[in-house]
Amino acid sequence: MSLSLAENRSLKPFNTFGVEASARLFVEAHDDDEVREALSIAEQRGLPLLVIGGGSNLLLIQNVEALVLRMASRGVRVLSDDGVRVVVEAEAGEAWHPFVLWSLEQGLVGLENLSLIPGTVGAAPMQNIGAYGVEIKDVFAGLTALDRETGELRDFDLQACAFAYRDSLFKQQVGRWVILRVRFALSREQHVHLDYGPVRQHLQAAGITAPTAKDVSRAICAIRSEKLPDPAELGNAGSFFKNPLVPVALAERLRCEHPGLVSYPAGAGLEKLAAGWLIEQAGWKGFREGDAGVHRLQALVLVNYGQASGAQLLELARRIQADIASRFAVQLEIEPNVL
C-alpha cells in the first residue's frame, strides 16, 4: 500500500471555518491510482468515503466516521491552442486562485472574475462557483471523473454536468463521482466582463479606462479583500447563504414594503434577491454569540472567532433563516455542505 493512512486525524487544518472535528481515517491522493486505492480501503474497512478539496465549502458538525480523502493531485497543461481559444486542463488538487493567476500570466482570459475564490479546481464544478457575473459553466470545456459505482472513468461535457446556480450533477448525486481533472476554454482575446458596478467603479477610480484581464483580477481581489475576511485570520466559508430566487410578484411586494431591496432579474418570472441585504436589514450584521457570529462588514458571511463548534454555527444559521422567513417570507438556503 502506497497511501499513508492517519487515524482520528484532526480536520481543523482542512476546513476554512477552522472547526475542530476528526476523521476516522484520513488520506491524501496524488493521482488516479491513489484515488482508486483509497476507494478500496474504504470498502475494505466498511467506511463511507468523504472527498474534500480545500475545505472552503464545509461545515463540520461532528467527528466524521468515514475515510476522508483529500485530493492532492497537481498539474496544469495546455491541451489545445488555435491562437485564440485555448483549452487548459488542471488536476483536481490544484488550488483555485493560484491556477487563475497562472492563466493570467499565460495571457489567457476567462477566469479573472473568479479571482481569490478559495478552494480547489476539483471542487469548483461541484458548486458551479461564480462571482461578478461569471460562473464555471461559462468557461467550462469538460472534466474527467471516476464513477464510484462502476470504477470507470467518464468524461463530462457542459450539458452532462447539469450546471445551475450553485448546483451541478455532482452536487445532486452526492458521493457517486470523484472529479479528477477539469478543462477550461479560455481566450487570448481581451474580452472582459464588467457587468458588476463595483468592479467598474474600482477600475475607474484607479484611472483604468481600457482594463485588461489582469486589471479586472486585481480589482476583484481588492474588492473581495475589503469585504470578505481571510480564512487564515478569521474562520469562514465565504458566502454562507445562496441569494434566493423568488417569484417576481413576491419581489415587487417586498420592494413596496422595503424600497431599498436589492434584486436582479433571473428570468422565467423570477428575481434573485441579495441575501446579504435581507440579513443586514434584519439586524444580524455584526452579531456575535460566543465565538459564532456574522461578519461586521458582510452580513452574508458567518464567522468562527476561534472556538465555535460547527453545531453552534449551524444553530446561528438556523436562527437567521427563521428570522428572514418570518420578516420577508423568503427561505434562505445554506451554501456550504453541512456534514
LUMVOMI-609921 format. One record per residue (C-alpha): residue in three letters; x, y, z. Coordinates in steps of 0.05 Angstrom, whole numbers, padded with zeros to 5 digits, always signed. Layout:
N
AlaXYZ;...
//
This chain:
339
Met+00000+00000+00000;Ser+00030+00067-00021;Leu-00020+00112+00015;Ser-00005+00139+00083;Leu-00066+00129+00128;Ala-00078+00171+00190;Glu-00128+00150+00244;Asn-00170+00201+00281;Arg-00138+00257+00243;Ser-00159+00328+00262;Leu-00194+00363+00205;Lys-00185+00433+00234;Pro-00129+00449+00184;Phe-00172+00424+00127;Asn-00234+00466+00135;Thr-00233+00542+00128;Phe-00282+00551+00185;Gly-00227+00524+00230;Val-00277+00479+00265;Glu-00248+00422+00307;Ala-00271+00353+00284;Ser-00234+00289+00269;Ala-00236+00238+00213;Arg-00238+00163+00229;Leu-00187+00154+00173;Phe-00152+00208+00132;Val-00111+00202+00068;Glu-00086+00246+00012;Ala-00087+00222-00061;His-00038+00250-00112;Asp-00060+00212-00174;Asp-00115+00167-00202;Asp-00084+00103-00175;Glu-00083+00131-00104;Val-00156+00152-00111;Arg-00174+00081-00130;Glu-00132+00054-00073;Ala-00169+00099-00023;Leu-00235+00074-00050;Ser-00213+00003-00040;Ile-00190+00017+00031;Ala-00257+00049+00049;Glu-00293-00011+00022;Gln-00248-00060+00059;Arg-00258-00022+00124;Gly-00333-00015+00114;Leu-00328+00061+00118;Pro-00362+00115+00077;Leu-00316+00158+00034;Leu-00316+00234+00040;Val-00276+00271-00013;Ile-00252+00341+00004;Gly-00211+00394-00032;Gly-00192+00459+00003;Gly-00247+00452+00055;Ser-00275+00520+00038;Asn-00346+00496+00029;Leu-00354+00452+00090;Leu-00387+00459+00158;Leu-00367+00401+00203;Ile-00419+00388+00257;Gln-00386+00328+00290;Asn-00330+00278+00281;Val-00331+00245+00212;Glu-00339+00169+00216;Ala-00311+00159+00146;Leu-00248+00155+00106;Val-00235+00227+00088;Leu-00198+00232+00021;Arg-00164+00298+00007;Met-00150+00309-00067;Ala-00076+00330-00072;Ser-00063+00318-00146;Arg-00024+00373-00182;Gly-00012+00392-00254;Val-00035+00443-00306;Arg-00028+00432-00381;Val-00049+00464-00446;Leu-00089+00414-00488;Ser-00101+00457-00550;Asp-00086+00527-00575;Asp-00111+00555-00641;Gly-00083+00623-00627;Val-00148+00649-00597;Arg-00184+00592-00560;Val-00140+00555-00511;Val-00163+00493-00474;Val-00128+00483-00407;Glu-00133+00423-00361;Ala-00118+00425-00287;Glu-00115+00369-00236;Ala-00168+00368-00181;Gly-00119+00384-00125;Glu-00094+00449-00155;Ala-00110+00509-00112;Trp-00161+00552-00148;His-00134+00623-00142;Pro-00061+00605-00160;Phe-00090+00569-00221;Val-00127+00633-00240;Leu-00063+00673-00233;Trp-00025+00623-00275;Ser-00077+00630-00331;Leu-00069+00706-00329;Glu+00006+00701-00333;Gln-00003+00660-00397;Gly-00044+00716-00427;Leu-00109+00677-00422;Val-00176+00710-00409;Gly-00237+00679-00376;Leu-00222+00664-00303;Glu-00206+00734-00278;Asn-00275+00747-00248;Leu-00266+00684-00206;Ser-00202+00710-00173;Leu-00189+00699-00099;Ile-00243+00646-00090;Pro-00217+00595-00041;Gly-00217+00521-00054;Thr-00190+00474-00108;Val-00201+00463-00181;Gly-00236+00396-00169;Ala-00287+00427-00122;Ala-00304+00485-00169;Pro-00353+00448-00214;Met-00389+00418-00154;Gln-00419+00485-00136;Asn-00412+00516-00205;Ile-00374+00571-00168;Gly-00387+00641-00192;Ala-00373+00714-00178;Tyr-00381+00782-00211;Gly-00422+00757-00270;Val-00382+00694-00288;Glu-00394+00621-00268;Ile-00353+00559-00282;Lys-00403+00538-00335;Asp-00384+00600-00376;Val-00313+00576-00386;Phe-00323+00501-00379;Ala-00294+00453-00431;Gly-00303+00386-00396;Leu-00279+00344-00337;Thr-00259+00273-00321;Ala-00289+00238-00261;Leu-00285+00169-00230;Asp-00352+00133-00223;Arg-00351+00101-00155;Glu-00407+00053-00174;Thr-00371+00023-00234;Gly-00298+00042-00223;Glu-00296+00072-00293;Leu-00272+00140-00316;Arg-00322+00184-00351;Asp-00313+00249-00389;Phe-00368+00302-00379;Asp-00386+00357-00427;Leu-00424+00421-00408;Gln-00493+00392-00417;Ala-00479+00328-00377;Cys-00458+00369-00316;Ala-00528+00400-00308;Phe-00499+00465-00282;Ala-00546+00513-00247;Tyr-00540+00568-00195;Arg-00490+00539-00144;Asp-00510+00470-00167;Ser-00489+00413-00212;Leu-00500+00339-00225;Phe-00442+00324-00178;Lys-00476+00360-00121;Gln-00541+00325-00135;Gln-00510+00256-00139;Val-00472+00261-00073;Gly-00417+00210-00065;Arg-00421+00179-00134;Trp-00368+00218-00172;Val-00296+00236-00156;Ile-00274+00293-00200;Leu-00202+00281-00223;Arg-00187+00339-00270;Val-00224+00397-00303;Arg-00217+00431-00371;Phe-00229+00504-00386;Ala-00238+00541-00452;Leu-00200+00607-00446;Ser-00184+00661-00496;Arg-00125+00703-00518;Glu-00172+00760-00536;Gln-00183+00813-00483;His-00259+00809-00475;Val-00270+00824-00401;His-00336+00822-00362;Leu-00352+00886-00327;Asp-00426+00874-00311;Tyr-00420+00890-00237;Gly-00418+00963-00217;Pro-00367+00956-00161;Val-00316+00928-00210;Arg-00326+00984-00260;Gln-00323+01036-00204;His-00258+01007-00176;Leu-00226+01009-00244;Gln-00250+01080-00258;Ala-00224+01103-00190;Ala-00156+01075-00210;Gly-00158+01113-00276;Ile-00162+01049-00318;Thr-00205+01062-00379;Ala-00186+01001-00421;Pro-00179+00945-00369;Thr-00143+00880-00384;Ala-00159+00814-00352;Lys-00103+00826-00302;Asp-00133+00893-00284;Val-00201+00861-00272;Ser-00169+00807-00229;Arg-00132+00858-00186;Ala-00195+00898-00178;Ile-00236+00838-00156;Cys-00181+00816-00108;Ala-00182+00885-00077;Ile-00258+00885-00071;Arg-00261+00815-00041;Ser-00205+00831+00008;Glu-00242+00893+00031;Lys-00308+00859+00046;Leu-00292+00786+00058;Pro-00249+00761+00116;Asp-00186+00720+00103;Pro-00200+00648+00128;Ala-00127+00645+00151;Glu-00144+00701+00200;Leu-00218+00691+00215;Gly-00252+00624+00203;Asn-00306+00627+00150;Ala-00331+00594+00087;Gly-00346+00656+00047;Ser-00419+00668+00029;Phe-00459+00623+00075;Phe-00527+00631+00042;Lys-00547+00629-00030;Asn-00581+00690-00060;Pro-00653+00667-00062;Leu-00693+00662-00126;Val-00765+00686-00115;Pro-00826+00699-00159;Val-00828+00769-00188;Ala-00894+00782-00151;Leu-00861+00770-00084;Ala-00802+00814-00103;Glu-00849+00870-00123;Arg-00887+00865-00058;Leu-00823+00867-00018;Arg-00799+00926-00059;Cys-00862+00964-00040;Glu-00850+00948+00034;His-00775+00958+00030;Pro-00756+01008-00025;Gly-00682+00994-00017;Leu-00690+00920-00035;Val-00630+00895-00075;Ser-00651+00847-00130;Tyr-00633+00825-00200;Pro-00674+00796-00258;Ala-00667+00720-00260;Gly-00711+00702-00320;Ala-00772+00657-00323;Gly-00813+00702-00277;Leu-00761+00702-00222;Glu-00717+00753-00187;Lys-00653+00740-00148;Leu-00652+00775-00081;Ala-00588+00795-00046;Ala-00587+00751+00016;Gly-00536+00796+00049;Trp-00583+00855+00044;Leu-00640+00816+00075;Ile-00596+00793+00133;Glu-00569+00863+00145;Gln-00639+00893+00145;Ala-00659+00842+00197;Gly-00603+00867+00243;Trp-00557+00807+00242;Lys-00496+00842+00212;Gly-00441+00842+00265;Phe-00480+00796+00312;Arg-00438+00752+00357;Glu-00455+00699+00408;Gly-00395+00666+00439;Asp-00347+00652+00382;Ala-00401+00644+00329;Gly-00420+00707+00292;Val-00438+00746+00229;His-00383+00787+00199;Arg-00385+00861+00216;Leu-00374+00882+00144;Gln-00410+00828+00105;Ala-00476+00801+00131;Leu-00473+00741+00083;Val-00412+00713+00119;Leu-00415+00672+00183;Val-00350+00670+00222;Asn-00315+00630+00275;Tyr-00279+00677+00323;Gly-00237+00620+00349;Gln-00271+00563+00386;Ala-00341+00559+00357;Ser-00365+00489+00341;Gly-00399+00471+00276;Ala-00463+00459+00315;Gln-00461+00530+00343;Leu-00451+00559+00274;Leu-00507+00518+00246;Glu-00553+00538+00303;Leu-00539+00612+00287;Ala-00553+00599+00214;Arg-00620+00567+00231;Arg-00639+00627+00273;Ile-00623+00674+00215;Gln-00663+00630+00167;Ala-00723+00631+00212;Asp-00719+00706+00222;Ile-00714+00721+00147;Ala-00772+00674+00132;Ser-00814+00710+00185;Arg-00797+00780+00162;Phe-00794+00772+00087;Ala-00828+00705+00071;Val-00763+00684+00038;Gln-00727+00618+00051;Leu-00651+00623+00053;Glu-00613+00562+00031;Ile-00546+00545+00063;Glu-00490+00543+00012;Pro-00435+00502+00046;Asn-00442+00427+00054;Val-00463+00411+00125;Leu-00432+00346+00148;
//
